[in-house]
Amino acid sequence: MEKSVDTQWLSARQVVLLAPVGSEIRSQIAQILRLPRYVLMTTDDLASALLYLVEQKVEVVVFEPEPGKTRSPATVARLREADASAQILVVAPRASLGPTLMAIEGRSEGTVDVLGAPFSAPELLRAVERSRELRYLQRAEERGRRAEARVGAVMQSAPNAIVSIDEAGVVHDWNPAAARIFGWSAAEAVGARFWDLAIAQGHQGLVRERLAHGLARAEIACRRRDGSEFPGVISLSAVAGFQRPMYCAIVEDITESRRLEVELRHAQKLEAVGRLASGLAHEINTPCQFMGTNAEFLGEALEDLEGLFMAHDRLRAEAAAVESLAAVVSEVDAAAERADLAFLRANGPAAVASIAEGVERVSRIVAAMKDFAKPDLRDATPFDVNHALASTLTIITHQTCGVAEVRTEFGEVPSVLGHGSDLNQAFLQLLLNAADAIADRRRHQPEAARGVITVRTRADGEAVVVEIGDTGTGIPEGIRQRIFEPFFTTREVGSGTGQGLPIARAVVVDKHKGTITFDTEVGVGTTFRVRLPVDGAVSA
């Protein structure tokens, strides 16, 4: 039950409850404890006193044991149960302040005091004020304990690493989030230098400099116990109230936000490519159509002209036998030689067929680009895995044709319910990774044969399996556990973002609830295996 109290009225007053006392003691107390300093409340029996304690705010309870009774400890216990924070002042004849009163529970804890009667006014005032001061001290201690508990709860439940360090960087406090993020337990971290545990080598100087010359928020490279690095944001602030300078370091792991930023940039690029492809398709399709039509016309015309050429050959052979036409035949032969008629007759149809094939390839590339960059609907839709892989291979032909032969083994597979543009992007990253692996091998082994990229699909129960294999360098054992980490890359600066495989994993595993695994052998190659459920287990 919440106690009602007029805090303004009681701000300068102390409530004293008589619970109960004899008339003589009551009269004496009433003469000493007077307004405006004290508010004296009297009760006739213990039950009334207990009820008042439960409902009202009381600083001091004055209690007088009945003469000859030995129930004082039990009565005091009931008073403390009604209000554990109220101070109890037991008034008894000086001759009776013996074993019974001294055995009252709580006297050693400072919640119960005794006063011998008869007493003087100064003695009563000192006892009441002492009880009041004890009550305030207990309240202050309780507030301190609650505040400390709240701070501890915040430290324990905070999602970011919260670390207290001194000016030398030595760790004094290390919350559970710090243990989870960095991999060091509190027992291991306390006493060690913060930057030796949690900051990448290249950024330790920056943190020390900020600590020494100016506290601020900064983006840094952090380090886990296993040596892996990740992007983080550190906020340093001074903490007052200690004998020596102390600081609070709050570290946020921004790996996920960086990954989302990269995914957003990729999505924006794909959206821009989609809009561009749509416009290009409109502009390119028309000339492609009339070029294709004209190529078809030329092909048919050459076929028709071949009959004319054959008739011309017969006519020339007969004319060459007539002496009077010899000069004309020579002129015709010379004209045919100048026009390279024999070459045109032999190669003209093939050239026209090549033009038609080129126009068809342009049309296929534009169509593949439109299909690849088509924006997703809000909800998952049926997705043709084989068609998507074929479109993606068409788009990256210029990157694969120079380094590898692409072999496809598409099986009969059902449609997958998912987000097409995201899955297209995942396949694109895996295929580009395969092409890069083969290119790396050929750079280090110029004499190596042209590589092979193999793309297979098959049904596996209620799932579709896609395998993308390469004859590249393979993945070294030391980094196999890290290839899906955001921003991890073995390439030179400027030649890779370290986001290809993490994006593919995020799309397959996180968004479509599938799996992505790999088999690899150094010097032989790598095969990535994507398994996608067909039932549409897709997260937004």
Secondary structure, DSSP 8 states (H G I E B T S, - for coil): ---B--HHHHTT-EEEEESS--HHHHHHHHHHS-TTTEEEEE-SSHHHHHHHHHHB--SEEEE---TT---HHHHHHHHHHH-TTSEEEEEEEGGG-SHHHHT-TTTTTTSEEEEEES--HHHHHHHHHHHHHHHHHHHHHHHHHHHHHHHHHHHHH-SSEEEEEETT-BEEEE-HHHHHHH---HHHHTTSBHHHHHB-GGGHHHHHHHHHH---EEEEEEE-TTS-EEEEEEEEEEE-SSSS-EEEEEEEE-HHHHHHHHHHHHHHHHHHHHHHHHHHHHHHHHHHHHHHHHHHHHHHHHHHHHHHHHHHHHHHHHHTTSGGGHHHHHHHHHHHHHTTHHHHHHHHHHHHHHHHHHHHHHHHHHHHHHHHT----SS-EEE-HHHHHHHHHHHTHHHHTTTEEEEEEE-----EEE-HHHHHHHHHHHHHHHHHHHHHHHHH-TTS--EEEEEEEEEETTEEEEEEEE-S----GGGTTTTTSTT---S-TTS--S-HHHHHHIIIIIIT--EEEEEEETTTEEEEEEEEETT-----
